[in-house]
Amino acid sequence: MRKWASDFFDLPADVTQELPRVEMLGSSQCLVENIRDVERFEPQQLTLKLTQGRLSIRGKSLNIKTITPGMILIEGQIHSLSYEE
């Protein structure tokens, strides 16, 4: 039903299907929307629980700049992102 609504009304899937939306600004900032929880936070690794799966962010001097229900902004030297279902 959600996919149909997304297609019919031409809405982005991240809105209708609660898929994660990841935006990078260079290698120093990462904005992730539609998160469920922060599972792990260390200066070298941050693991986020998503609706489906997990997103791991690795880097150096990682810092949570902003966190709200469903959204997080990470700053630091981001080296890699990995997604697993």
Phi, psi and omega per residue, in radians:
M1 nan -0.757 -3.138
R2 -1.130 -0.697 3.119
K3 -1.125 -0.727 3.107
W4 -1.056 -0.799 3.136
A5 -1.088 -0.701 3.105
S6 -1.071 -0.794 -3.135
D7 -1.228 -0.776 -3.067
F8 -1.132 -0.792 -3.099
F9 -1.631 0.055 -3.136
D10 0.968 0.823 3.110
L11 -1.723 2.593 3.112
P12 -1.151 2.520 -3.102
A13 -1.114 -0.515 -3.135
D14 -1.131 -0.448 3.122
V15 -1.438 -0.868 -3.020
T16 -1.442 -0.497 -3.072
Q17 -1.926 0.120 -3.128
E18 0.960 0.638 3.080
L19 -1.363 2.610 3.135
P20 -1.188 2.515 3.068
R21 -2.078 2.147 -3.085
V22 -2.086 2.205 3.088
E23 -2.159 2.297 3.104
M24 -1.944 2.440 2.988
L25 -2.014 1.706 -3.040
G26 1.046 -2.401 3.081
S27 -2.033 0.338 -3.078
S28 -1.970 -0.267 3.119
Q29 -2.450 2.534 3.090
C30 -2.454 2.159 3.093
L31 -1.886 2.184 3.141
V32 -2.146 2.177 3.101
E33 -1.905 2.778 -3.133
N34 1.163 0.767 3.053
I35 -1.621 2.749 3.089
R36 -1.778 -0.737 -3.033
D37 -2.847 2.770 2.987
V38 -1.684 2.010 -3.111
E39 -1.516 -0.625 -3.072
R40 -2.576 2.358 3.087
F41 -2.419 2.046 3.057
E42 -2.449 2.793 -3.138
P43 -1.056 -0.335 -3.136
Q44 -1.842 -0.253 -3.104
Q45 -2.681 2.440 3.078
L46 -2.287 2.227 3.110
T47 -2.063 2.201 -3.111
L48 -1.945 2.382 3.038
K49 -1.550 2.267 -3.127
L50 -1.940 3.060 3.077
T51 -0.984 -0.742 3.082
Q52 -2.273 1.816 3.056
G53 1.675 -2.859 -3.087
R54 -2.395 2.629 3.071
L55 -2.123 2.154 3.091
S56 -1.883 2.323 3.112
I57 -2.060 2.169 3.139
R58 -2.022 2.558 3.138
G59 3.097 -2.627 -3.104
K60 -2.358 2.394 3.126
S61 0.971 0.730 3.128
L62 -1.203 2.453 -3.075
N63 -2.504 2.421 3.054
I64 -1.483 1.921 -3.132
K65 -1.386 -0.817 -3.128
T66 -2.489 2.449 3.034
I67 -2.478 2.284 3.075
T68 -2.374 2.936 3.086
P69 -1.010 2.012 3.092
G70 1.619 -0.085 -3.077
M71 -2.539 2.519 3.080
I72 -2.502 2.473 3.072
L73 -2.066 2.117 -3.108
I74 -1.937 2.408 3.058
E75 -2.146 2.725 3.129
G76 2.432 -2.944 3.090
Q77 -1.581 1.759 -3.074
I78 -1.549 2.154 -3.109
H79 -1.753 -0.639 -3.108
S80 -2.764 2.705 3.014
L81 -2.154 2.423 3.050
S82 -2.446 2.430 -3.102
Y83 -2.038 2.354 3.048
E84 -2.373 2.454 3.136
E85 -1.536 nan nan
